[in-house]
C-alpha cells in the first residue's frame, strides 16, 4: 500500500496536480515518471481521493489529510478516502507487472471492466504501475482506451522514463515528472516515523538514491545483516576456490525475488571502496566502515571499476530476461577475479 505521508520533495508535481483540480480541466490520462519509490503511485491515489472525497463534493472545510500533507484537497477521513487509502475501493483499479511483464490479457480484462460506469465514484481511477512492462500488444490495446477514453475514468501510468513507453502512449498522457528525495529528508523521515537510529537512517538515505521505498527496505534488520555479509563476501571471494565462489552465487539465487536489492548493495559497497581511498568521510555505508576499509585496502581502483561494470552488466542481463543462474555465476566469478 503506498504511503501518502512519504510524499516528500514533490512540491512541484503536487502543485501541478492541485492546479489541474482547481481549474477543473482534468485530462483523461497522466504519466508520472521518476525513480521507483518516490511517491508516484501515492500521488495517483491522492488525486483519486481528491476527485471523490465526500467532504470535497459537499464543499465542507477540508482538514489536513494525513501526516505530511500532500497538498491535494481531500479529507482522508470520509468513507471514500478511507477505502481508497486501504486499497479496497472498487473504482480504484491497480495493475502491476506479473513477473517482468504486463500482458495483453490483463489489459483486455481492464478494458472490459472500464466499459461500464463506476460503481459509486464520481471518477474511476486506473493506476498502471511500471507501465513500461507492458509488452507491445498490451500497450497497443491500452492505446485504444487512451484515444477513446471510457466515461468517468482516469488513467495513471507510472514509469522511470517516458522513453520507456511507446511514443503514441506518451503523447496521449499529461506527463508529470517526480524528483528524487533528498537524503536529509529521507533520513529525518526514517528517524521520526520509523524509529531508525541516526547512523542507520543516514546510511540508508545515502544508499537509496533518492527513493523512500528503497531506504525503508534498507533499514529492515534482515537486509542490514545481508549488507554486512555481502561486504565480507566481496573481500573474501578472491581468496576462495571456485566451488565456494559458485556457492556464493547459489546463495544469491535462493533469494531471486530480491536479486535487484542484492545487486544494489554490492554496487554501493564497491563504490564506497573506491571513495574510501580518497574521502573516507563520504561513503554511503557509514555503519560498516570496517568492512568497506578492508575491501578498499585489498582492491585496486582498476579492479573495483571492473567489478562495478560487472554488476551493471548483470542488471542489464536480468532486464533482458537472460538466464539468471548463469548471470549470477558469471558475476560471482568476476567478483572473485576469476574472469
BARO-279188 format. One line per field, with one value per residue (C-alpha): x, y, z; residue number from 0. Coordinates in nm, 3 decimals, decimal comma. Layout:
BEGIN
u <- X:... .
v <- Y:... .
w <- Z:... .
n <- NUM:... .
! end
This chain:
BEGIN
u <- 0,000:0,156:0,227:0,073:0,292:0,604:0,537:0,843:1,024:0,742:0,607:0,622:0,426:0,175:0,121:0,062:-0,197:-0,368:-0,385:-0,543:-0,809:-0,875:-0,926:-1,147:-0,970:-0,871:-0,700:-0,816:-0,462:-0,147:0,208:0,407:0,780:1,073:1,271:1,090:0,980:0,933:0,554:0,422:0,158:0,079:0,018:-0,220:-0,410:-0,422:-0,560:-0,826:-0,922:-0,940:-1,175:-1,409:-1,374:-1,721:-1,616:-1,483:-1,801:-2,012:-1,772:-1,703:-1,380:-1,102:-0,865:-0,505:-0,544:-0,253:0,088:0,292:0,006:0,009:-0,144:-0,437:-0,790:-0,922:-1,019:-0,861:-1,133:-1,455:-1,569:-1,440:-1,098:-1,050:-1,143:-0,906:-0,622:-0,681:-0,679:-1,032:-1,238:-1,393:-1,347:-0,973:-0,809:-0,439:-0,230:0,132:0,368:0,328:0,685:0,854:0,559:0,206:0,047:-0,236:-0,480:-0,460:-0,523:-0,817:-0,972:-0,923:-1,085:-1,391:-1,421:-1,396:-1,654:-1,919:-1,979:-1,811:-1,989:-2,016:-1,719:-1,750:-1,428:-1,282:-0,901:-0,689:-0,329:-0,083:0,241:0,562:0,373:0,700:0,647:0,353:0,450:0,378:0,045:-0,071:0,044:-0,139:-0,455:-0,440:-0,378:-0,732:-0,873:-0,646:-0,763:-1,131:-1,141:-1,435:-1,660:-1,566:-1,228:-0,878:-0,566:-0,240:0,069:0,397:0,744:1,101:1,139:0,887:1,118:1,041:0,691:0,559:0,561:0,196:0,106:0,313:0,155:-0,190:-0,094:-0,026:0,337:0,442:0,795:0,869:1,211:1,436:1,400:1,693:1,898:1,834:1,456:1,469:1,693:1,465:1,158:1,316:1,407:1,079:0,828:1,008:1,234:1,554:1,868:2,054:2,351:2,143:1,893:2,167:2,331:2,002:1,919:2,256:2,226:1,865:1,941:1,652:1,395:1,194:1,078:1,433:1,550:1,275:1,378:1,742:1,652:1,499:1,703:1,747:1,872:2,115:2,261:2,277:2,473:2,730:2,751:2,787:3,066:3,256:3,200:3,332:3,658:3,683:3,583:3,923:4,093:3,834:3,837:3,591:3,339:3,297:3,264:2,981:2,826:2,810:2,621:2,386:2,303:2,210:1,997:1,790:1,664:1,561:1,288:1,543:1,828:1,787:1,842:2,147:2,300:2,235:2,405:2,707:2,736:2,728:2,995:3,220:3,159:3,236:3,561:3,665:3,556:3,735:4,070:4,017:3,745:3,652:3,404:3,184:3,099:2,733:2,769:2,864:2,751:3,005:3,328:3,550:3,416:3,447:3,801:3,907:3,767:3,927:4,271:4,255:4,143:4,293:4,089:4,103:3,977:3,691:3,595:3,581:3,362:3,122:3,095:3,017:2,729:2,586:2,617:2,424:2,145:2,112:2,118:1,831:1,631:1,676:1,541:1,864:1,923:1,956:2,153:2,423:2,433:2,476:2,752:2,934:2,909:3,042:3,345:3,411:3,386:3,641:3,881:3,844:3,736 .
v <- 0,000:0,336:0,587:0,932:1,055:0,967:1,227:1,440:1,690:1,669:2,022:2,100:1,796:1,827:2,197:2,099:1,838:2,075:2,340:2,092:2,010:2,376:2,458:2,152:2,079:1,722:1,516:1,158:1,016:1,101:0,971:1,002:0,947:0,925:0,660:0,389:0,460:0,839:0,855:0,834:0,576:0,757:1,078:0,894:0,761:1,112:1,253:0,982:1,076:1,444:1,364:1,155:1,282:1,321:1,632:1,793:1,707:1,865:2,165:2,115:2,250:2,002:1,912:1,813:1,463:1,274:1,346:1,505:1,690:1,607:1,944:1,778:1,865:1,555:1,490:1,147:1,050:1,001:0,657:0,705:0,834:0,553:0,287:0,430:0,458:0,097:-0,023:-0,165:0,079:-0,100:0,203:0,232:-0,037:-0,110:-0,310:-0,412:-0,646:-1,018:-1,138:-0,897:-0,809:-0,673:-0,891:-0,820:-1,047:-0,821:-0,510:-0,675:-0,754:-0,390:-0,261:-0,481:-0,358:0,016:-0,011:0,015:0,316:0,327:0,160:0,474:0,701:1,029:0,942:0,592:0,567:0,310:0,300:0,105:0,078:0,020:0,074:0,020:-0,353:-0,369:-0,577:-0,416:-0,596:-0,478:-0,120:-0,105:-0,245:0,024:0,289:0,243:0,329:0,632:0,754:0,698:0,713:0,548:0,785:0,893:0,719:0,850:0,658:0,694:0,532:0,524:0,464:0,572:0,743:0,848:0,692:0,350:0,365:0,378:0,739:0,702:0,618:0,906:1,156:1,083:1,143:1,453:1,399:1,496:1,435:1,341:1,417:1,203:1,284:1,445:1,227:1,468:1,440:1,062:1,028:1,254:1,057:0,724:0,857:1,037:0,788:0,453:0,489:0,417:0,533:0,829:0,640:0,366:0,622:0,833:0,529:0,404:0,752:0,786:0,443:0,488:0,707:0,935:0,655:0,649:0,293:0,169:0,346:0,176:-0,161:-0,097:-0,037:-0,383:-0,587:-0,885:-0,652:-0,491:-0,832:-0,905:-0,586:-0,685:-1,035:-0,912:-0,671:-0,951:-1,184:-0,927:-0,912:-1,290:-1,414:-1,359:-1,599:-1,878:-2,181:-2,182:-2,423:-2,179:-1,887:-2,073:-2,147:-1,769:-1,741:-2,020:-1,838:-1,528:-1,745:-1,871:-1,515:-1,449:-1,201:-0,976:-1,008:-0,643:-0,535:-0,757:-0,608:-0,258:-0,344:-0,496:-0,189:0,056:-0,147:-0,134:0,238:0,300:0,105:0,348:0,656:0,529:0,567:0,943:1,068:0,810:1,050:1,046:0,676:0,565:0,259:0,470:0,195:-0,058:0,138:-0,156:-0,379:-0,101:-0,018:-0,384:-0,412:-0,084:-0,177:-0,514:-0,399:-0,158:0,115:-0,076:-0,396:-0,219:-0,050:-0,384:-0,529:-0,232:-0,279:-0,649:-0,563:-0,315:-0,578:-0,829:-0,577:-0,530:-0,906:-0,956:-0,681:-0,873:-1,187:-1,380:-1,692:-1,554:-1,855:-1,822:-1,445:-1,480:-1,740:-1,522:-1,222:-1,428:-1,537:-1,178:-1,058:-1,329:-1,208:-1,539:-1,392 .
w <- 0,000:-0,100:0,176:0,138:0,424:0,223:-0,049:0,019:-0,203:-0,459:-0,424:-0,797:-0,926:-0,641:-0,718:-1,080:-0,980:-0,738:-1,012:-1,255:-0,995:-0,920:-1,290:-1,343:-1,671:-1,588:-1,860:-1,900:-1,865:-1,670:-1,698:-1,374:-1,425:-1,185:-0,998:-0,804:-0,450:-0,458:-0,439:-0,797:-0,708:-0,384:-0,577:-0,810:-0,506:-0,359:-0,684:-0,690:-0,333:-0,426:-0,717:-0,500:-0,140:0,014:0,206:-0,112:-0,306:-0,028:-0,016:0,352:0,511:0,443:0,727:0,670:0,518:0,671:0,826:0,551:0,373:0,003:-0,084:-0,262:-0,146:0,027:0,387:0,436:0,683:0,486:0,373:0,017:0,123:0,373:0,117:-0,145:0,107:0,214:-0,147:-0,120:-0,324:-0,627:-0,854:-0,800:-1,012:-0,984:-1,230:-1,181:-1,368:-1,313:-1,325:-1,564:-1,786:-1,810:-2,077:-2,315:-2,128:-1,821:-2,032:-2,207:-1,869:-1,771:-2,090:-2,031:-1,672:-1,751:-2,030:-1,755:-1,535:-1,192:-0,901:-0,691:-0,756:-0,936:-1,119:-1,152:-1,130:-1,313:-1,187:-1,404:-1,209:-1,405:-1,729:-1,918:-1,852:-2,095:-2,395:-2,737:-2,773:-2,429:-2,493:-2,825:-2,665:-2,395:-2,661:-2,792:-2,449:-2,422:-2,763:-2,682:-2,301:-2,124:-1,926:-1,573:-1,591:-1,523:-1,620:-1,426:-1,578:-1,385:-1,526:-1,464:-1,802:-2,065:-2,324:-2,172:-2,326:-2,680:-2,805:-2,905:-2,543:-2,402:-2,642:-2,501:-2,138:-1,930:-1,832:-1,478:-1,353:-0,989:-0,839:-0,618:-0,248:-0,069:0,166:0,456:0,415:0,391:0,696:0,902:0,787:0,888:1,232:1,306:1,164:1,187:1,490:1,294:1,473:1,324:1,177:1,012:0,882:0,728:0,570:0,422:0,292:0,119:-0,044:-0,150:-0,449:-0,351:-0,315:0,010:-0,055:-0,106:0,207:0,408:0,268:0,357:0,722:0,759:1,008:0,767:0,495:0,737:0,809:0,436:0,373:0,632:0,486:0,128:0,221:0,396:0,098:-0,151:0,042:0,085:-0,264:-0,437:-0,196:-0,225:-0,458:-0,746:-0,579:-0,288:-0,529:-0,703:-0,363:-0,310:-0,639:-0,531:-0,208:-0,406:-0,636:-0,344:-0,300:-0,661:-0,572:-0,404:-0,651:-0,752:-0,393:-0,358:-0,673:-0,540:-0,211:-0,389:-0,608:-0,315:-0,132:-0,438:-0,488:-0,122:-0,154:-0,428:-0,231:0,081:-0,094:-0,130:0,106:0,373:0,531:0,221:0,196:0,192:0,419:0,719:0,957:0,816:0,782:0,885:0,606:0,348:0,459:0,433:0,080:-0,027:0,100:-0,075:-0,420:-0,674:-0,841:-1,170:-1,007:-0,831:-1,158:-1,339:-1,067:-1,075:-1,453:-1,395:-1,160:-1,411:-1,687:-1,477:-1,412:-1,788:-1,843:-1,599:-1,772:-2,098:-1,926:-1,972:-1,761:-1,405:-1,279:-1,543:-1,497:-1,120:-1,153:-1,406:-1,172:-0,877:-1,082:-1,186:-0,825:-0,735:-1,010:-1,198:-1,534 .
n <- 0:1:2:3:4:5:6:7:8:9:10:11:12:13:14:15:16:17:18:19:20:21:22:23:24:25:26:27:28:29:30:31:32:33:34:35:36:37:38:39:40:41:42:43:44:45:46:47:48:49:50:51:52:53:54:55:56:57:58:59:60:61:62:63:64:65:66:67:68:69:70:71:72:73:74:75:76:77:78:79:80:81:82:83:84:85:86:87:88:89:90:91:92:93:94:95:96:97:98:99:100:101:102:103:104:105:106:107:108:109:110:111:112:113:114:115:116:117:118:119:120:121:122:123:124:125:126:127:128:129:130:131:132:133:134:135:136:137:138:139:140:141:142:143:144:145:146:147:148:149:150:151:152:153:154:155:156:157:158:159:160:161:162:163:164:165:166:167:168:169:170:171:172:173:174:175:176:177:178:179:180:181:182:183:184:185:186:187:188:189:190:191:192:193:194:195:196:197:198:199:200:201:202:203:204:205:206:207:208:209:210:211:212:213:214:215:216:217:218:219:220:221:222:223:224:225:226:227:228:229:230:231:232:233:234:235:236:237:238:239:240:241:242:243:244:245:246:247:248:249:250:251:252:253:254:255:256:257:258:259:260:261:262:263:264:265:266:267:268:269:270:271:272:273:274:275:276:277:278:279:280:281:282:283:284:285:286:287:288:289:290:291:292:293:294:295:296:297:298:299:300:301:302:303:304:305:306:307:308:309:310:311:312:313:314:315:316:317:318:319:320:321:322:323:324:325:326:327:328:329:330:331:332:333:334:335:336:337:338 .
! end
